[in-house]
Amino acid sequence: MHAGNDDADALDQATKEFLAARPRLFGIAYRVLGSSAEAEDIVQEAWLRWHNTDRTHILEPAAFLTTVTARLAINLAQSARVRRESYVGPWLPEPVDTSADPHMGAERAEALELAVLFLMEKLNPVERAAYVLREAFDYPYHQIADILETSEANARQLVSRARKHLAAGRRKRVSPAEHRRLLEVFLAAAQTGELTVLEDLLAADVVSYTDGGGIRGASKIPVLGRLRVAKFLVALAPRFWPQADVQWVDANGRPSVLVSADGNAVALLCIDASAEGIDRIMWVMNPSKLLPYVASLNA
């Protein structure tokens, strides 16, 4: 009789410990993978492993769960890399609604913005995990080394390499208020097709990425350079905007614009900006990434 009660108590305790760690586990997996659907799968798998483990000798449940989650995410990222090589058109991370939790389980919001996740895709999965654990979750290097089964010196090296790579791919960003102002002016100019205003807003080396996952009408190659991008937006204006409704939303810790037509979401527009102007324009149009985001807004 008592044994049954003890088992139930132990399971209750295990569930409590898992639920306490869950936001962080999701946050780690999402940043490593750039996909909330894949992150959910990883968290589910971590729960099954936790549930089926002999927990009597585990002194720090959160550390155990973090280790399992990070390793599972690295393994999945390695196979995702192969799948993404056959992806049609540019690949962008799957956006997440951060209005309720701006840091998504982390101590710091770093490594959450769409542009950073996009650049992190160029890192190998182990570098990515090391960077996420350090920059977003502030883990000490000795713990990162344990999680990644490497030396502390190598853990430092992994984080340093990741930082350098990301710094090389991205200028110092503007404040949240300036980011929103640039996006507001950009949206107005894009809707009306004002070439000179658009050129003034864009950095010389701006790139516009459309992630349509092969849907009709989505540009399959990035558009590069100030004049090309401005002309592309001017050509798009009369076809795209007249029937569109726009809604300001929060995606990955930044103001963004959800574009709908006839009540259906068609694009999430996000930008990345520096003192040079708008550096990246990111259009998430792939329904498999857009619809879960919209569902989370309405949840």
N, C-alpha and C positions, 0 to 999 in steps of 0.2 A: 504493500500500500504506500509506504513512505517512499520507496524507490521511485514509484510513479510520480509522486509529488516533487521529489528531488529533480527528476528528469524535466518535468514541466517548468520548475523554477529556473533550472539551468538554461532551458530553451528561451524562457522569457528574458533572462539576463543577456543571453547571446543576441537576441533580437534587439534589445535596447542598445547594446554596444554597437551593433551594426547600424541601426538607424541614426545614432549620434554621429557616426563617421560618414554616413552616406553622402551628404552634400559635398564633402571634401573628395570622396572617392570619385563621384561623378565629375567634379571639377578637374581632377587630375586626368581622368580618362578622356574627357572631352577636349582638353587642351592638347593632349598628345595625338589625338585622332582627328580633330576638326570635324567631328560628326556626333551629334547628340544621340542618334539612333545606335551607332556603334558603342558609344559610351554607356548607354543603358544596358546593352548586351553584356558588356564587361562587368558592370556593377552587379548584374544578375548572377553572372558566373562567380564573382567574388563571394556573393551571399551563399551560393551552393557549396563552395569550398569551405567557407566559415562554418556552415551548418554541419558539414560532414567531417570536420576536423575534431580531433580530441583536444578540447580547449583547456583541459585541466592544467597544462604546463605553460599556457600562453599568458605571460605577465602583462603585456601591453597589447590589447586587442587592436587599437587604432594603428599601431606600427605594423602588426601582422597584416591587417586589411590593406593598408597603403602599399605594402610590399607586393602582395598578391595582385592588387589592381594595377600597379605600375608595370609589373612584368607581363601581365595579360595584355595590357594596352600596347606595350612594345611589340609583342608577338603579332598582334593584330595589325599594327602599323606596318610591320614588315611585309605582310601579305597584301595589305591595302595598297602599298606602293606599286605592286605588280598590276593590280586592278586599275589603278589610276592612270597607268601608262596607256590603257586602251579607252580612256574616257574621251567622249566627243567634245571638243572645244576646251576652253579654259576651265580648270577646276578651282572652285572657291570653297572655303569651309562652310559647313551648314550653320546658319545663324541661330543664336539663342536669344530669347527674351530675358533681359537682365533688369527689368523694371523693379521686380520684387527683391532680387538679390544682385546688386551691382558687381559684387566680387565673385559670385558663384562659388561659394565654399572656400575661398582663398583669403589669405591675409592681405594680399595686394592684388590690384586688378591687372597687373602686367600679364602679358601672354594670354589676353582674352580678346583683344580687339581683332576684328576680322583681318586687317592688314598684317598683324603680327602672326596670326595662325597661318595665313597664306604663305608668308616668308618661312615660317617654321617647317613647312612641308618640304623645303629644300634640305633641311638637316636630316641626318640619319635618325632613326627612332630613339636610339639610346641617348644621343645628344639632346634631342627634343625633351625626353623624359627628365634628364638631368637639369636642363634649363627650367622646365616647369616646376620641378620640386624646389629648386632654389629661388627662382625669381617670383613665382606666384605664391608659394606656400612656405617659403623661408626655412626649409629643412637645413639642419647643419650638414656640412660636407661628409662627416663620418657616417651619418644616417643614409645620405644619398649613396655613398659607397656600398653600404650594406645592401640597400634595395637593389642596386645595379650589379651587385657581386663583382666589385672592382676595388681598387685601392683609393684611398682618400685623395692622393695626388692626381690620380686619373680622373676622379670625379670633378676636381677643380678645373682640370684641363678641358673636360667635356663642356662645362658651363662657360668657361672662358671662350672656347671656340664658337659656341652657339651665340654668345653675346656679340662677338666680333662680326660674325656673319650677318646677324640681324642689324647691327649698327651700319654695316656697309650697304645694306639694302633699303635703309630708311633714314630720312633726315629727322631732326628734332621736331616733334609734333607741336601743333598749336594748342592753346587752352581749349577746354570744352566749350566755352562761350564763343570763341572765335571759330571753332569747328562748326558749331550750329549756324553762325552767321554766314559762313562760306557756303554751307549747304543750302540755306534759304535763298541766297542770291543765285547760286547755281541752279536751283530748281526753277526759279522764276525765269532765268535766262534760257534754260533748256526747253521750258514749256512754250516760250514765245520765239525760240530760235534766233536769239540775238547774238550774232557771231562775235562782235567786238567785246561784248560783256564777257562772253565765255572765254575768249582768248585772254582777257585781263585776269580771269580767275585761275586759269590753269598754269601749272608749272611747265617749263619748256619740255621736260621729258615725261610728261603725264602719260599714263597708260589707262585705257578703259577695258575692263574685263567683263565679259558676259558669260555667266555660267548657266547655260540652258540645257546641258546634258543631252544635246541633240534635238531639242524641240524646234519646230519650224519657226523661222524668223529671228532666232537668236544668233548673233555674230559668233562664228566658230573660231575666229582668230582675234587676239587682242589688237586694239587700235592704239598706235603709238604716236606721240608728239602733239604739241599744242594745236597746230593748225589742222592736222588730220582729225584729232578728236573733236575739235570745235565744229568742223564741217560735218562730221559724222552725226553730231547731236542736232545740228541745224536740219540735216536731211531727215532725221528721225522725227523731229518735232510735229509736223502736220499729220503723220501717220499714227504716232504713239499717244500724244497727250490729249487731243480733243475729247476722246471718250473715257479718259482716265479720271479716277478719283484718287486723291492723295491723303494719307494719314501719317502724322508724325508718330514714330514709335521709338522704342529703345532696343537696340540690337548690339550685343557684345560690348555693353558699356558706353555706347556712343549714340547720339541722336541719328536716326535714319528715317527713310521715307518708304512707306508701304504703298505701292501703286496697285489699284484695282480697276477692273473694267467689268461692267454688268454684275457687280457684287462679288466677282471672283478675283482673288489676288493674282497679279501677273508678274510683279517684280518687287524685290526689296532693293532699294538704292542706298548704298553706303559709300562714303568717301574717306580718304586718308589725306591729311593736309599738313603742310609745313609752312615756314615763313616764305617759301618760294611760291606758294599757292597750292592748288589741289594736285596731289601727286598720283593718286590712284582713284579711279571710279570703279566701283564694283556693283554689278547688277546680278542679283541672285534670281534666276528665273526658272531653274529646274524645279518642277512641281514636287519632286521627292524631298527637296530641301525647304522649299517655300511653305508647303502646306502644314508640316509639323510646327513650323514657326508660328504660322497664323493660328493654328489650333491652340498653341500655348498662350497666345495673347488673349484668346477668348475663354481660357480655362477658368 
